[in-house]
């Protein structure tokens, strides 16, 4: 699943339009749609989306021994 797919699915599950999400994170729909098409949404923008929708977001590397390295809200960076 691409980042674009994840964001669109999140909007659907949260019952908001992509345009409303853009408004909440302070971006124009035109600019954000270009980022979605290029796949260039930054980690900071993903965190802004999580904050705007009051959801958790984290990125995780899972090592062979089962330990993990996480970044995100409420995770040690």
RAZI-V535578 format. One record per residue. N is the residue number from 0. NEAR is the number of other C-alpha atoms within 8 Angstrom. Layout:
((N	NEAR) (N	NEAR))
This chain:
((0	4) (1	6) (2	9) (3	9) (4	8) (5	9) (6	8) (7	9) (8	8) (9	8) (10	12) (11	9) (12	7) (13	7) (14	6) (15	9) (16	8) (17	9) (18	8) (19	8) (20	12) (21	12) (22	10) (23	8) (24	10) (25	6) (26	9) (27	9) (28	10) (29	6) (30	8) (31	10) (32	8) (33	8) (34	10) (35	11) (36	8) (37	6) (38	9) (39	7) (40	9) (41	6) (42	6) (43	6) (44	9) (45	10) (46	11) (47	9) (48	10) (49	11) (50	9) (51	9) (52	7) (53	6) (54	6) (55	8) (56	9) (57	9) (58	7) (59	8) (60	7) (61	8) (62	7) (63	5) (64	4) (65	6) (66	7) (67	8) (68	7) (69	11) (70	10) (71	12) (72	8) (73	4) (74	8) (75	6) (76	5))
